[in-house]
Amino acid sequence: MVKFLSLKNNNDFRKILREKRKECNYFTVFFSKNFTKKKKGVLNISFVSKKKIGNAVKRNKIKRKIKSVVMKLIKESKKINLDYTYVVFGKSAAYNESFNLIYESALETFGKILKEQK
């Protein structure tokens, strides 16, 4: 089981946001090589949604959907490299969309990221 570890420091977010990114209809992923000490079985990933998307209920639902998609990706397809740090920005299109469509989009997006990392 992989444990999620969120970024806490504003400087860490700024470092990641200057690095590479990939977009899809439902979220944007910023990623960079880990710059902190690595713990085994831990994925550095943060889920963010902007305030202009809507109220807290809507933002949290988007983050929960994307987080569950990432959990499923880790369990089933191993498309996420644990040696990298990720920041995932949810988009408002994910709110009304089904889990399966978001999953397919995430599978494609993280597949592209994995190819770029090698």
Order of alpha helices (4+ residues) and beta strands (2+ residues): beta-alpha-beta-beta-beta-alpha-beta-alpha-alpha
